[in-house]
Amino acid sequence: MSDNEEAATDATDAQQGSLAYEQAHLAYTIIQSLLEHTRVTQDLIALMAQVLDEDTTKALTNTPYWLAYLDSRRAMERTRADIEKFAEIWTRLAEEESPPAR
């Protein structure tokens, strides 16, 4: 392989690595925003539940909307491990993209 071909391959690899890093960073940012929104929503639901009387609370928790909320919350808990794994991968990518300390 000539020096020019090797340099072109190195440049392509660097661009692909940078693109992977950018994509991972964007995905991580999106996930963080969704998680924050979920946390705020859960806080709001807890606050609203505190101000409802017992009859209203019972009526609310017997709706398909409440069941869907609980299903979604359980799914988010199962997803937590995947999110943590993704964060570890993103952190590793960030470390690989960082220039070595001199």
N, C-alpha and C positions, 0 to 999 in steps of 0.2 A: 504494500500500500504506500503510495507516495505521501510526502509531507502535506501536500494540498488536500488530498483525500482524507487524511487523518484529521486535519484541522477542520474540514467540513463536517466530518462525523462527530467530532467533539462539540462543534457549535450546535449541531442538530440535537445531540444528547442534552446539552445545556438548555436549549430552548424547550425541549420536551419536559425536562426536569422542572424548569421554571413554570411551565404551563400546568404541570401536575400540582405544583405547590400553590399556584394561584387558584386552581379549581378546588383544592382541598381547603384553602383559606376561605374561599367564598362559601363552600358547603358548611364549614365550621361556623362561620358568622351567621348563616341562615339558621342553623340548628340552635345556636345560642339565643338568637332572637325569639325563636319559637318556644324554647324552654322558658325564657323569661316571661313571655306572654302567658304561658300555661301557669306559671307560678302566680302571677298577678291575678289571673282568672280564678284560680283556686282560693286565693286569699279573699277575693270578692265574694265568692260563693259561701265561704265560711262566715264572713261578716253578715251576709244577707240571711243565712240560716239562723244566726243569733237573734235577729230582730223579728223573725216570723213566729207566730204562735204555734202551739202544738198541732192543732187541726190543720192549719195551712201546710205545715211541714209534712205531716202524714200524707196529705193530698198530693203534694209535690213529689214526694218520694215514691208514689205509686203510679207515676206516669212513665211512658216509654222514653221521654226525654231524660229522666233521671237515670234510668237503666242504661241508656246510651252513654251518658256521662260516666257512669261507673265502669262500663266496659272500656271506654276510651282511657280512663285513668289507669286501669289495670294494664292495658296495652302499653301505655307510656312507662309504667314501672318495669315491664319486661324489656322495653327498649332502652332503658337506662344503661344496661351493660353494653349494649351496642354503641351507644353514644360515648361512653367512656373509652371503649376500644378505638373508636374513630378519633377521639381527642388524642389518644396516645400515638396513633399513626400520624396525625397532623403534626404533633410536637416533634416526632422523629423526622418528618419531612422538613420542618422548619430548621432543625439542627443541621440536617444535611445541606440545606441551601445556604446556611450561614457561612461566611468566609472563615477559614481557620484563624485562630488567634495567633498573633505574631509576637 
